């Protein structure tokens, strides 16, 4: 049974940071693993936009704000993206009896999008 759904779009140009702004934004928004993953890619701004969209879609699926760095994007060996909740946010899974969190992310040179579905 679906108990939550969220979707978000992010404009890639907003994530083309200079080094100083990237460091500031990374401390506020991204996990260390997200930054390391994105910066290994040629089009790293597309990845950062996709991660931001995934975090926001997760917050929408749960129906309330979750601190940015307590929501992360990981990847299975196949490359499939996953939602990872940290710290206090992990409790939401048990509290809402969530069995599966589905995530899909797509991006072009200009736009990234993410959809999250919470399933019981």
Phi and psi in radians as a Rosetta constraint file:
Dihedral C 1 N 2 CA 2 C 2 CIRCULARHARMONIC -1.367 0.35
Dihedral N 2 CA 2 C 2 N 3 CIRCULARHARMONIC 2.215 0.35
Dihedral C 2 N 3 CA 3 C 3 CIRCULARHARMONIC -2.027 0.35
Dihedral N 3 CA 3 C 3 N 4 CIRCULARHARMONIC -0.059 0.35
Dihedral C 3 N 4 CA 4 C 4 CIRCULARHARMONIC -2.943 0.35
Dihedral N 4 CA 4 C 4 N 5 CIRCULARHARMONIC 2.552 0.35
Dihedral C 4 N 5 CA 5 C 5 CIRCULARHARMONIC -2.508 0.35
Dihedral N 5 CA 5 C 5 N 6 CIRCULARHARMONIC 2.457 0.35
Dihedral C 5 N 6 CA 6 C 6 CIRCULARHARMONIC -2.494 0.35
Dihedral N 6 CA 6 C 6 N 7 CIRCULARHARMONIC 2.584 0.35
Dihedral C 6 N 7 CA 7 C 7 CIRCULARHARMONIC -2.456 0.35
Dihedral N 7 CA 7 C 7 N 8 CIRCULARHARMONIC 2.577 0.35
Dihedral C 7 N 8 CA 8 C 8 CIRCULARHARMONIC -2.679 0.35
Dihedral N 8 CA 8 C 8 N 9 CIRCULARHARMONIC 2.627 0.35
Dihedral C 8 N 9 CA 9 C 9 CIRCULARHARMONIC -2.062 0.35
Dihedral N 9 CA 9 C 9 N 10 CIRCULARHARMONIC 2.559 0.35
Dihedral C 9 N 10 CA 10 C 10 CIRCULARHARMONIC -2.419 0.35
Dihedral N 10 CA 10 C 10 N 11 CIRCULARHARMONIC 2.347 0.35
Dihedral C 10 N 11 CA 11 C 11 CIRCULARHARMONIC -1.419 0.35
Dihedral N 11 CA 11 C 11 N 12 CIRCULARHARMONIC 2.122 0.35
Dihedral C 11 N 12 CA 12 C 12 CIRCULARHARMONIC -1.019 0.35
Dihedral N 12 CA 12 C 12 N 13 CIRCULARHARMONIC -0.674 0.35
Dihedral C 12 N 13 CA 13 C 13 CIRCULARHARMONIC -0.993 0.35
Dihedral N 13 CA 13 C 13 N 14 CIRCULARHARMONIC -0.489 0.35
Dihedral C 13 N 14 CA 14 C 14 CIRCULARHARMONIC -1.217 0.35
Dihedral N 14 CA 14 C 14 N 15 CIRCULARHARMONIC -0.204 0.35
Dihedral C 14 N 15 CA 15 C 15 CIRCULARHARMONIC -1.969 0.35
Dihedral N 15 CA 15 C 15 N 16 CIRCULARHARMONIC 0.205 0.35
Dihedral C 15 N 16 CA 16 C 16 CIRCULARHARMONIC -1.569 0.35
Dihedral N 16 CA 16 C 16 N 17 CIRCULARHARMONIC 1.402 0.35
Dihedral C 16 N 17 CA 17 C 17 CIRCULARHARMONIC -1.558 0.35
Dihedral N 17 CA 17 C 17 N 18 CIRCULARHARMONIC 2.654 0.35
Dihedral C 17 N 18 CA 18 C 18 CIRCULARHARMONIC -1.360 0.35
Dihedral N 18 CA 18 C 18 N 19 CIRCULARHARMONIC 3.028 0.35
Dihedral C 18 N 19 CA 19 C 19 CIRCULARHARMONIC -1.039 0.35
Dihedral N 19 CA 19 C 19 N 20 CIRCULARHARMONIC -0.740 0.35
Dihedral C 19 N 20 CA 20 C 20 CIRCULARHARMONIC -1.148 0.35
Dihedral N 20 CA 20 C 20 N 21 CIRCULARHARMONIC -0.820 0.35
Dihedral C 20 N 21 CA 21 C 21 CIRCULARHARMONIC -1.186 0.35
Dihedral N 21 CA 21 C 21 N 22 CIRCULARHARMONIC -0.630 0.35
Dihedral C 21 N 22 CA 22 C 22 CIRCULARHARMONIC -1.067 0.35
Dihedral N 22 CA 22 C 22 N 23 CIRCULARHARMONIC -0.774 0.35
Dihedral C 22 N 23 CA 23 C 23 CIRCULARHARMONIC -1.075 0.35
Dihedral N 23 CA 23 C 23 N 24 CIRCULARHARMONIC -0.781 0.35
Dihedral C 23 N 24 CA 24 C 24 CIRCULARHARMONIC -1.100 0.35
Dihedral N 24 CA 24 C 24 N 25 CIRCULARHARMONIC -0.854 0.35
Dihedral C 24 N 25 CA 25 C 25 CIRCULARHARMONIC -1.126 0.35
Dihedral N 25 CA 25 C 25 N 26 CIRCULARHARMONIC -0.688 0.35
Dihedral C 25 N 26 CA 26 C 26 CIRCULARHARMONIC -1.071 0.35
Dihedral N 26 CA 26 C 26 N 27 CIRCULARHARMONIC -0.727 0.35
Dihedral C 26 N 27 CA 27 C 27 CIRCULARHARMONIC -1.139 0.35
Dihedral N 27 CA 27 C 27 N 28 CIRCULARHARMONIC -0.556 0.35
Dihedral C 27 N 28 CA 28 C 28 CIRCULARHARMONIC -1.548 0.35
Dihedral N 28 CA 28 C 28 N 29 CIRCULARHARMONIC -0.588 0.35
Dihedral C 28 N 29 CA 29 C 29 CIRCULARHARMONIC -2.031 0.35
Dihedral N 29 CA 29 C 29 N 30 CIRCULARHARMONIC -0.843 0.35
Dihedral C 29 N 30 CA 30 C 30 CIRCULARHARMONIC -1.711 0.35
Dihedral N 30 CA 30 C 30 N 31 CIRCULARHARMONIC 2.672 0.35
Dihedral C 30 N 31 CA 31 C 31 CIRCULARHARMONIC -1.428 0.35
Dihedral N 31 CA 31 C 31 N 32 CIRCULARHARMONIC 2.829 0.35
Dihedral C 31 N 32 CA 32 C 32 CIRCULARHARMONIC -1.039 0.35
Dihedral N 32 CA 32 C 32 N 33 CIRCULARHARMONIC -0.713 0.35
Dihedral C 32 N 33 CA 33 C 33 CIRCULARHARMONIC -1.167 0.35
Dihedral N 33 CA 33 C 33 N 34 CIRCULARHARMONIC -0.578 0.35
Dihedral C 33 N 34 CA 34 C 34 CIRCULARHARMONIC -1.138 0.35
Dihedral N 34 CA 34 C 34 N 35 CIRCULARHARMONIC -0.774 0.35
Dihedral C 34 N 35 CA 35 C 35 CIRCULARHARMONIC -1.108 0.35
Dihedral N 35 CA 35 C 35 N 36 CIRCULARHARMONIC -0.810 0.35
Dihedral C 35 N 36 CA 36 C 36 CIRCULARHARMONIC -1.064 0.35
Dihedral N 36 CA 36 C 36 N 37 CIRCULARHARMONIC -0.747 0.35
Dihedral C 36 N 37 CA 37 C 37 CIRCULARHARMONIC -1.099 0.35
Dihedral N 37 CA 37 C 37 N 38 CIRCULARHARMONIC -0.884 0.35
Dihedral C 37 N 38 CA 38 C 38 CIRCULARHARMONIC -1.083 0.35
Dihedral N 38 CA 38 C 38 N 39 CIRCULARHARMONIC -0.747 0.35
Dihedral C 38 N 39 CA 39 C 39 CIRCULARHARMONIC -1.263 0.35
Dihedral N 39 CA 39 C 39 N 40 CIRCULARHARMONIC -0.225 0.35
Dihedral C 39 N 40 CA 40 C 40 CIRCULARHARMONIC -1.427 0.35
Dihedral N 40 CA 40 C 40 N 41 CIRCULARHARMONIC -0.175 0.35
Dihedral C 40 N 41 CA 41 C 41 CIRCULARHARMONIC -1.688 0.35
Dihedral N 41 CA 41 C 41 N 42 CIRCULARHARMONIC 2.613 0.35
Dihedral C 41 N 42 CA 42 C 42 CIRCULARHARMONIC -1.095 0.35
Dihedral N 42 CA 42 C 42 N 43 CIRCULARHARMONIC -0.782 0.35
Dihedral C 42 N 43 CA 43 C 43 CIRCULARHARMONIC -1.786 0.35
Dihedral N 43 CA 43 C 43 N 44 CIRCULARHARMONIC 1.114 0.35
Dihedral C 43 N 44 CA 44 C 44 CIRCULARHARMONIC -1.092 0.35
Dihedral N 44 CA 44 C 44 N 45 CIRCULARHARMONIC -0.541 0.35
Dihedral C 44 N 45 CA 45 C 45 CIRCULARHARMONIC -1.126 0.35
Dihedral N 45 CA 45 C 45 N 46 CIRCULARHARMONIC -0.595 0.35
Dihedral C 45 N 46 CA 46 C 46 CIRCULARHARMONIC -1.116 0.35
Dihedral N 46 CA 46 C 46 N 47 CIRCULARHARMONIC -0.698 0.35
Dihedral C 46 N 47 CA 47 C 47 CIRCULARHARMONIC -1.156 0.35
Dihedral N 47 CA 47 C 47 N 48 CIRCULARHARMONIC -0.785 0.35
Dihedral C 47 N 48 CA 48 C 48 CIRCULARHARMONIC -1.081 0.35
Dihedral N 48 CA 48 C 48 N 49 CIRCULARHARMONIC -0.712 0.35
Dihedral C 48 N 49 CA 49 C 49 CIRCULARHARMONIC -1.105 0.35
Dihedral N 49 CA 49 C 49 N 50 CIRCULARHARMONIC -0.739 0.35
Dihedral C 49 N 50 CA 50 C 50 CIRCULARHARMONIC -1.106 0.35
Dihedral N 50 CA 50 C 50 N 51 CIRCULARHARMONIC -0.727 0.35
Dihedral C 50 N 51 CA 51 C 51 CIRCULARHARMONIC -1.110 0.35
Dihedral N 51 CA 51 C 51 N 52 CIRCULARHARMONIC -0.735 0.35
Dihedral C 51 N 52 CA 52 C 52 CIRCULARHARMONIC -1.084 0.35
Dihedral N 52 CA 52 C 52 N 53 CIRCULARHARMONIC -0.786 0.35
Dihedral C 52 N 53 CA 53 C 53 CIRCULARHARMONIC -1.057 0.35
Dihedral N 53 CA 53 C 53 N 54 CIRCULARHARMONIC -0.673 0.35
Dihedral C 53 N 54 CA 54 C 54 CIRCULARHARMONIC -1.163 0.35
Dihedral N 54 CA 54 C 54 N 55 CIRCULARHARMONIC -0.718 0.35
Dihedral C 54 N 55 CA 55 C 55 CIRCULARHARMONIC -1.094 0.35
Dihedral N 55 CA 55 C 55 N 56 CIRCULARHARMONIC -0.807 0.35
Dihedral C 55 N 56 CA 56 C 56 CIRCULARHARMONIC -1.159 0.35
Dihedral N 56 CA 56 C 56 N 57 CIRCULARHARMONIC -0.702 0.35
Dihedral C 56 N 57 CA 57 C 57 CIRCULARHARMONIC -1.097 0.35
Dihedral N 57 CA 57 C 57 N 58 CIRCULARHARMONIC -0.641 0.35
Dihedral C 57 N 58 CA 58 C 58 CIRCULARHARMONIC -1.131 0.35
Dihedral N 58 CA 58 C 58 N 59 CIRCULARHARMONIC -0.788 0.35
Dihedral C 58 N 59 CA 59 C 59 CIRCULARHARMONIC -1.042 0.35
Dihedral N 59 CA 59 C 59 N 60 CIRCULARHARMONIC -0.726 0.35
Dihedral C 59 N 60 CA 60 C 60 CIRCULARHARMONIC -1.159 0.35
Dihedral N 60 CA 60 C 60 N 61 CIRCULARHARMONIC -0.696 0.35
Dihedral C 60 N 61 CA 61 C 61 CIRCULARHARMONIC -1.103 0.35
Dihedral N 61 CA 61 C 61 N 62 CIRCULARHARMONIC -0.667 0.35
Dihedral C 61 N 62 CA 62 C 62 CIRCULARHARMONIC -1.373 0.35
Dihedral N 62 CA 62 C 62 N 63 CIRCULARHARMONIC -0.320 0.35
Dihedral C 62 N 63 CA 63 C 63 CIRCULARHARMONIC 1.540 0.35
Dihedral N 63 CA 63 C 63 N 64 CIRCULARHARMONIC 0.193 0.35
Dihedral C 63 N 64 CA 64 C 64 CIRCULARHARMONIC -2.848 0.35
Dihedral N 64 CA 64 C 64 N 65 CIRCULARHARMONIC 2.898 0.35
Dihedral C 64 N 65 CA 65 C 65 CIRCULARHARMONIC -1.199 0.35
Dihedral N 65 CA 65 C 65 N 66 CIRCULARHARMONIC 2.413 0.35
Dihedral C 65 N 66 CA 66 C 66 CIRCULARHARMONIC -2.163 0.35
Dihedral N 66 CA 66 C 66 N 67 CIRCULARHARMONIC 2.362 0.35
Dihedral C 66 N 67 CA 67 C 67 CIRCULARHARMONIC -0.895 0.35
Dihedral N 67 CA 67 C 67 N 68 CIRCULARHARMONIC 2.360 0.35
Dihedral C 67 N 68 CA 68 C 68 CIRCULARHARMONIC -0.887 0.35
Dihedral N 68 CA 68 C 68 N 69 CIRCULARHARMONIC -0.817 0.35
Dihedral C 68 N 69 CA 69 C 69 CIRCULARHARMONIC -1.371 0.35
Dihedral N 69 CA 69 C 69 N 70 CIRCULARHARMONIC -0.064 0.35
Dihedral C 69 N 70 CA 70 C 70 CIRCULARHARMONIC -1.587 0.35
Dihedral N 70 CA 70 C 70 N 71 CIRCULARHARMONIC -0.059 0.35
Dihedral C 70 N 71 CA 71 C 71 CIRCULARHARMONIC -2.042 0.35
Dihedral N 71 CA 71 C 71 N 72 CIRCULARHARMONIC 2.186 0.35
Dihedral C 71 N 72 CA 72 C 72 CIRCULARHARMONIC -2.290 0.35
Dihedral N 72 CA 72 C 72 N 73 CIRCULARHARMONIC 2.835 0.35
Dihedral C 72 N 73 CA 73 C 73 CIRCULARHARMONIC -1.960 0.35
Dihedral N 73 CA 73 C 73 N 74 CIRCULARHARMONIC 2.178 0.35
Dihedral C 73 N 74 CA 74 C 74 CIRCULARHARMONIC -2.029 0.35
Dihedral N 74 CA 74 C 74 N 75 CIRCULARHARMONIC -3.046 0.35
Dihedral C 74 N 75 CA 75 C 75 CIRCULARHARMONIC -2.486 0.35
Dihedral N 75 CA 75 C 75 N 76 CIRCULARHARMONIC 2.405 0.35
Dihedral C 75 N 76 CA 76 C 76 CIRCULARHARMONIC -1.294 0.35
Dihedral N 76 CA 76 C 76 N 77 CIRCULARHARMONIC 2.959 0.35
Dihedral C 76 N 77 CA 77 C 77 CIRCULARHARMONIC -0.990 0.35
Dihedral N 77 CA 77 C 77 N 78 CIRCULARHARMONIC -0.575 0.35
Dihedral C 77 N 78 CA 78 C 78 CIRCULARHARMONIC -1.237 0.35
Dihedral N 78 CA 78 C 78 N 79 CIRCULARHARMONIC -0.246 0.35
Dihedral C 78 N 79 CA 79 C 79 CIRCULARHARMONIC 1.768 0.35
Dihedral N 79 CA 79 C 79 N 80 CIRCULARHARMONIC -0.172 0.35
Dihedral C 79 N 80 CA 80 C 80 CIRCULARHARMONIC -1.075 0.35
Dihedral N 80 CA 80 C 80 N 81 CIRCULARHARMONIC 2.266 0.35
Dihedral C 80 N 81 CA 81 C 81 CIRCULARHARMONIC -1.307 0.35
Dihedral N 81 CA 81 C 81 N 82 CIRCULARHARMONIC 2.602 0.35
Dihedral C 81 N 82 CA 82 C 82 CIRCULARHARMONIC -2.313 0.35
Dihedral N 82 CA 82 C 82 N 83 CIRCULARHARMONIC 2.658 0.35
Dihedral C 82 N 83 CA 83 C 83 CIRCULARHARMONIC -1.576 0.35
Dihedral N 83 CA 83 C 83 N 84 CIRCULARHARMONIC 2.310 0.35
Dihedral C 83 N 84 CA 84 C 84 CIRCULARHARMONIC -2.110 0.35
Dihedral N 84 CA 84 C 84 N 85 CIRCULARHARMONIC 2.242 0.35
Dihedral C 84 N 85 CA 85 C 85 CIRCULARHARMONIC -1.884 0.35
Dihedral N 85 CA 85 C 85 N 86 CIRCULARHARMONIC 2.414 0.35
Dihedral C 85 N 86 CA 86 C 86 CIRCULARHARMONIC -2.108 0.35
Dihedral N 86 CA 86 C 86 N 87 CIRCULARHARMONIC 2.800 0.35
Dihedral C 86 N 87 CA 87 C 87 CIRCULARHARMONIC 0.949 0.35
Dihedral N 87 CA 87 C 87 N 88 CIRCULARHARMONIC -2.372 0.35
Dihedral C 87 N 88 CA 88 C 88 CIRCULARHARMONIC -1.051 0.35
Dihedral N 88 CA 88 C 88 N 89 CIRCULARHARMONIC -0.483 0.35
Dihedral C 88 N 89 CA 89 C 89 CIRCULARHARMONIC -1.154 0.35
Dihedral N 89 CA 89 C 89 N 90 CIRCULARHARMONIC -0.438 0.35
Dihedral C 89 N 90 CA 90 C 90 CIRCULARHARMONIC -1.048 0.35
Dihedral N 90 CA 90 C 90 N 91 CIRCULARHARMONIC -0.538 0.35
Dihedral C 90 N 91 CA 91 C 91 CIRCULARHARMONIC -1.109 0.35
Dihedral N 91 CA 91 C 91 N 92 CIRCULARHARMONIC -0.434 0.35
Dihedral C 91 N 92 CA 92 C 92 CIRCULARHARMONIC -1.057 0.35
Dihedral N 92 CA 92 C 92 N 93 CIRCULARHARMONIC -0.565 0.35
Dihedral C 92 N 93 CA 93 C 93 CIRCULARHARMONIC -1.097 0.35
Dihedral N 93 CA 93 C 93 N 94 CIRCULARHARMONIC -0.855 0.35
Dihedral C 93 N 94 CA 94 C 94 CIRCULARHARMONIC -1.236 0.35
Dihedral N 94 CA 94 C 94 N 95 CIRCULARHARMONIC -0.732 0.35
Dihedral C 94 N 95 CA 95 C 95 CIRCULARHARMONIC -1.049 0.35
Dihedral N 95 CA 95 C 95 N 96 CIRCULARHARMONIC -0.620 0.35
Dihedral C 95 N 96 CA 96 C 96 CIRCULARHARMONIC -1.734 0.35
Dihedral N 96 CA 96 C 96 N 97 CIRCULARHARMONIC 0.041 0.35
Dihedral C 96 N 97 CA 97 C 97 CIRCULARHARMONIC 0.957 0.35
Dihedral N 97 CA 97 C 97 N 98 CIRCULARHARMONIC 0.817 0.35
Dihedral C 97 N 98 CA 98 C 98 CIRCULARHARMONIC -1.438 0.35
Dihedral N 98 CA 98 C 98 N 99 CIRCULARHARMONIC 2.215 0.35
Dihedral C 98 N 99 CA 99 C 99 CIRCULARHARMONIC -1.682 0.35
Dihedral N 99 CA 99 C 99 N 100 CIRCULARHARMONIC -0.625 0.35
Dihedral C 99 N 100 CA 100 C 100 CIRCULARHARMONIC -2.505 0.35
Dihedral N 100 CA 100 C 100 N 101 CIRCULARHARMONIC 2.439 0.35
Dihedral C 100 N 101 CA 101 C 101 CIRCULARHARMONIC -2.023 0.35
Dihedral N 101 CA 101 C 101 N 102 CIRCULARHARMONIC 2.001 0.35
Dihedral C 101 N 102 CA 102 C 102 CIRCULARHARMONIC -1.651 0.35
Dihedral N 102 CA 102 C 102 N 103 CIRCULARHARMONIC 2.410 0.35
Dihedral C 102 N 103 CA 103 C 103 CIRCULARHARMONIC -2.413 0.35
Dihedral N 103 CA 103 C 103 N 104 CIRCULARHARMONIC 2.352 0.35
Dihedral C 103 N 104 CA 104 C 104 CIRCULARHARMONIC -2.325 0.35
Dihedral N 104 CA 104 C 104 N 105 CIRCULARHARMONIC 2.451 0.35
Dihedral C 104 N 105 CA 105 C 105 CIRCULARHARMONIC -2.266 0.35
Dihedral N 105 CA 105 C 105 N 106 CIRCULARHARMONIC 2.425 0.35
Dihedral C 105 N 106 CA 106 C 106 CIRCULARHARMONIC -2.412 0.35
Dihedral N 106 CA 106 C 106 N 107 CIRCULARHARMONIC 2.693 0.35
Dihedral C 106 N 107 CA 107 C 107 CIRCULARHARMONIC -2.684 0.35
Dihedral N 107 CA 107 C 107 N 108 CIRCULARHARMONIC 2.675 0.35
Dihedral C 107 N 108 CA 108 C 108 CIRCULARHARMONIC -2.100 0.35
Dihedral N 108 CA 108 C 108 N 109 CIRCULARHARMONIC -3.020 0.35
Dihedral C 108 N 109 CA 109 C 109 CIRCULARHARMONIC -1.139 0.35
Dihedral N 109 CA 109 C 109 N 110 CIRCULARHARMONIC -0.371 0.35
Dihedral C 109 N 110 CA 110 C 110 CIRCULARHARMONIC -1.985 0.35
Dihedral N 110 CA 110 C 110 N 111 CIRCULARHARMONIC -0.428 0.35
Dihedral C 110 N 111 CA 111 C 111 CIRCULARHARMONIC -2.468 0.35
Dihedral N 111 CA 111 C 111 N 112 CIRCULARHARMONIC 2.489 0.35
Dihedral C 111 N 112 CA 112 C 112 CIRCULARHARMONIC -2.095 0.35
Dihedral N 112 CA 112 C 112 N 113 CIRCULARHARMONIC 2.582 0.35
Dihedral C 112 N 113 CA 113 C 113 CIRCULARHARMONIC -2.423 0.35
Dihedral N 113 CA 113 C 113 N 114 CIRCULARHARMONIC 2.612 0.35
Dihedral C 113 N 114 CA 114 C 114 CIRCULARHARMONIC -2.487 0.35
Dihedral N 114 CA 114 C 114 N 115 CIRCULARHARMONIC 2.545 0.35
Dihedral C 114 N 115 CA 115 C 115 CIRCULARHARMONIC -2.235 0.35
Dihedral N 115 CA 115 C 115 N 116 CIRCULARHARMONIC 2.341 0.35
Dihedral C 115 N 116 CA 116 C 116 CIRCULARHARMONIC -2.155 0.35
Dihedral N 116 CA 116 C 116 N 117 CIRCULARHARMONIC 2.341 0.35
Dihedral C 116 N 117 CA 117 C 117 CIRCULARHARMONIC -2.181 0.35
Dihedral N 117 CA 117 C 117 N 118 CIRCULARHARMONIC 2.209 0.35
Dihedral C 117 N 118 CA 118 C 118 CIRCULARHARMONIC -1.696 0.35
Dihedral N 118 CA 118 C 118 N 119 CIRCULARHARMONIC 2.255 0.35
Dihedral C 118 N 119 CA 119 C 119 CIRCULARHARMONIC -2.153 0.35
Dihedral N 119 CA 119 C 119 N 120 CIRCULARHARMONIC 2.393 0.35
